[in-house]
Amino acid sequence: MAESKVEIRAETEPIVASRPSINFIDRALSFLSSVKLGIWLMVVLIFFSILGTVIIQYNIDGFDKYYASLTPAQHQLYDTLGLFDLYHAWWFTTLLILFSLNLVLVSIDLFPKAWRYWAEPVVRATPAFLKSQGVYKQFRLPRDEDIIDRLSDIMRGFRYRVKVTNDELYITVFGQKGLWNRFLVFIIHIAVLLILGAAFVGSRWGYEGAMPLAPGETANSIRISGAPVLGIPDRNQPLPFQVECNNLRVDLRDPDGPLEQGNFDNWYTDVTFVKDGQKDVRTVYLNHPVDYEGYRFFQASFGPPGEASDVTIEISAPTGGRQTIKLERNKPVRVDGLGQVTFVGFRANVLNEQPPDYSRPAAELEIVKSNGARTRTAAFSAETVELMKSQNQMAGMVER
C-alpha cells in the first residue's frame, strides 16, 4: 500500500493597523477656504485701512509736521512696521493676497452646491427631509381630492415655480423662486476681487503726483512727493505727452460776493494735451476728472491768487449816466465818451496784503482816447476805493 504525504504551508503577513494619514495640502486648503478665516481677514484689513487714514502717510501733504509731532519711540515703531507707507507694506500685501485666495477657494467650495440647487432641485421630499429643514410644520387636513391643486395655486400666487411629484408613498408639492439669489454671492466675490486686483496693480505699478499749472504754462512731468525725514526724496516723473494750461475759471455762489474760497462753487482748468503733434482740448473741474493715455487728471486744489480772464466793470459818466461792460483780457471795447478800453492786467490784492487773497481785486485798464492818447488806470470796488483814500494810496494807483 502506497502512502502519500501532502504538506500544506501557508505564509501570512501580519496585518498592521494604519491610521488614515491627513494630507498637508488638504489641511491647508481646508484652512484657507474657511469662511471664518475670510471674515477675520476682512476685519483685519478694514482695521489697518482705517489706521492708514489715521496715521498720515509719507506722501501726503503735512507729513513733515505730523512726523515732528511724534515721539522717537513712535518713529521707530511706525517705521519698523511700515505704517508710514502702510498700503505698500509687505504684510498688508500678504493680507490682501490671503483674503483674495480665501474668496476664490470659498467660491469654489460653494459653487457646486449652488449649481446643483439650480440644475437638480430636490423635488421629492420624505418626512425625514422635511423635519431637517429650518421651517417645519405638520398638520392634518380633511381628505380632499383638490387639495394638491389648491396648494399649487396658492404657491403660484406667491410667484413660486411649482412642480408636483407623485410616487408610491408621498405626493410632493415643490415650489421654487429667486434661484439667481444663490449666485449673488459669487458676483459679489468677483466684484471684490476686481477691486482688490485693481488696487494691488495701482499700488505696485501706478503712481500719483502733483502738477501745478498757471495759464500759459506747459508741463511734461508730475512731482511725486517724498519724505526727506525718512530719506525719501521728491522726484519728477516724466509723462509721454505735454499738458498746456489754457485758462482757469471759477463759478461764484454769489456773483456780487468776494473772490475767496467760501464763495467758490466750482473751478475749472482748461488744458490741452499734446502728443506727437496731436492736440486734445479738455476741461478739468471739480469731481469730473479727465482720462488721457492711461493717466487721470483731477482738480485737487487751487494755489495763490492768479489771473482773471475777464472782468465786469461799471463806468460812471460826469453827467451822471452809468453803464456796465464786460471786458475780456486783451480785447479792446469801445466805450462812448471814453474811448477804446482794454483789460490788460489783474491784481488779486491791490494792497499787497499777506496772505494774498481776492479781497482787494483790481483790474488794470488801458484807455486809448480819440486823439490817440494812451492812459493806464485801474478799476476797484467801492470799498477798496474808500480804503485807499483813507490810506492816501489813490494817487499812485490810478494812473501810471
Secondary structure, DSSP 8 states (H G I E B T S, - for coil): -----------------------HHHHHHHHHT-HHHHHHHHHHHHHHHHHHHHS--TTSTTHHHHHHTS-HHHHHHHHHHTGGGGGG-HHHHHHHHHHHHHHHHHHHHHHHHHHHHHHS------HHHHHTSSS---------TTHHHHHHHHHHHTT-EEEEEE-SS-EEEEEE--GGGGGHHHHHHHHHHHHHHHHHHHHHH----B----TT-EEEEEEE--BGGGTB--EEEEEEEEEEEEEEEEEESSTTS-BSGGGEEEEEEEEEEEETTEEEEEEEETTB-EEETTEEE------S----SEEEEEEE-TTS-EEEEEEEBT--EEETTTEEEEEEEEESBTT--SS--BSB-EEEEEEE-TTS-EEEEEEE-HHHHHHHHHTT-HHHHH--
